[in-house]
Amino acid sequence: MPNTFLHPFTNPSWGQEDLINVVKAKGSILWDDKGKDYVDGLASLWYCHVGHDEKRIINAVTDQMNTLATYNTFAPFTNDVAVRAADAVAEVSPHPDGRVFFASSGSESIDTALKISRLVQQRRGHADKQIVVKRTRGYHGVNFGGTSAQGIETNRTGWGDLVPHFMEAPADDIEAMASIFAQHGANIAAVLTEPLQGAGGVFPPPEGYLEGLRRLCDDHDALMIHDEVICGFGRTGSWFGSQTFGVTPDLITFAKGVTSGYQPVSGVIMSKQVGEELETLNDLLRHGYTYSGHPAGMAAVMANIQVIKDDGLVERANYVGEKISAGLQALQDDGMIESFDGVGAIWGAELGRNAVPVRDHMLHVNGVVVRPVYTRIAMCPPLILTDDEIARLLDSLAEGLTVTPVDA
Ligand SMILES: Cc1ncc(COP(=O)(O)O)c(C=O)c1O
């Protein structure tokens, strides 16, 4: 029986009995209402970098709520905590001298970056530059801009007409991208890509791909947008995927790991140049969300960044990744998986068969949360995952591959 709550990305006919009722979480472990425990191999939904029940964030948010729980930042108002949070985000980013805009969800950050790119092109006198090029497999949220930018076709269809002027290139084909630029360069406002594609199944960029994209953007006066909603804040073994892969975009979207999910915060980091171009507007930036710079969210941003720094979690992403990739290598050597890809603490295993039954076994029998993406299993745990928990995750994957029928 469905209940009143219409769940996101869930069959609307499902009821409470078809779902796992999570009642508690601590570190990398969560518990359901029946007392069963699970290893959170997906950091909830790719976001809980510092792990669950982190009191340093909870206390910082509580203190902020007791001081100034909420007030907006539309002119003529501001608050110190938003100003400091923006500094803290910029400081660890590839644009320490840039500007930071805050929103509440990854989807809002995408639509913001799309609008800012178009605005910048208009300001440069390039009114005809409206096309945004994106890649297959890309996931860019569910607002109308992000839905139009989706490289996962099933997420894009069924909603009627989408936003015009999006073009898609096959994910790993820089030549295809180059020919889109050769044909439409004069009309391209921006390229939108995740540095490492996450929700599409965990695909790092092919060697030289992002560099090639940067060159195409430079040659055609297009902006480069990195969607770092998953990659940001340590996930890839640097603060940002842009740093891991050594390519600096003009705009970076972020969400998830910016607060490890303790408050719904997202945003866009802009280069110094983009920031300066906006300053010439001489008018209101007619874009903003009620909760942009929300004090409680901003307190979570600062506390979360401090926890990541204090506990060395950016480096720990690489430690977790070495352990996971060693386990995946062993599974590949045994012929149990076809291949695997990843970096830092985000990995995808290619099973060469439907991943859902394997995931179901891992979840329901072993109590291990991973994400099936067609024929792949995605892993993206908290950066604090212990050796025992890593072993439980890998053992469970091996068991799931062994006991479930290949043709299920
Ligand atoms: C790369 C990327 N961009 C955007 C989004 C959308 O974020 P949200 O679900 O917070 O709107 C996601 C969500 O998983 C994502 O992975």
The ligand as an SDF file (V2000), in Angstrom:
LIG
                    3D

 16 16  0  0  0  0  0  0  0  0999 V2000
   26.8150   14.7840  -10.7870 C   0  0  0  0  0  0  0  0  0  0  0  0
   25.4850   15.1580  -10.2050 C   0  0  0  0  0  0  0  0  0  0  0  0
   24.9410   16.3450  -10.5060 N   0  0  0  0  0  0  0  0  0  0  0  0
   23.7600   16.7310   -9.9980 C   0  0  0  0  0  0  0  0  0  0  0  0
   23.0610   15.9250   -9.1330 C   0  0  0  0  0  0  0  0  0  0  0  0
   21.7460   16.3680   -8.5950 C   0  0  0  0  0  0  0  0  0  0  0  0
   21.8220   16.6120   -7.2210 O   0  0  0  0  0  0  0  0  0  0  0  0
   20.4940   16.6780   -6.3290 P   0  0  0  0  0  0  0  0  0  0  0  0
   19.9180   15.2860   -6.2860 O   0  0  0  0  0  0  0  0  0  0  0  0
   20.9980   17.1520   -4.9820 O   0  0  0  0  0  0  0  0  0  0  0  0
   19.5700   17.6510   -6.9330 O   0  0  0  0  0  0  0  0  0  0  0  0
   23.5930   14.6800   -8.7870 C   0  0  0  0  0  0  0  0  0  0  0  0
   22.8780   13.7770   -7.8670 C   0  0  0  0  0  0  0  0  0  0  0  0
   23.2400   12.6410   -7.6570 O   0  0  0  0  0  0  0  0  0  0  0  0
   24.8350   14.2810   -9.3430 C   0  0  0  0  0  0  0  0  0  0  0  0
   25.3700   13.0960   -9.0660 O   0  0  0  0  0  0  0  0  0  0  0  0
  1  2  1  0
  2  3  1  0
  2 15  2  0
  3  4  2  0
  4  5  1  0
  5  6  1  0
  5 12  2  0
  6  7  1  0
  7  8  1  0
  8  9  2  0
  8 10  1  0
  8 11  1  0
 12 13  1  0
 12 15  1  0
 13 14  2  0
 15 16  1  0
M  END
$$$$
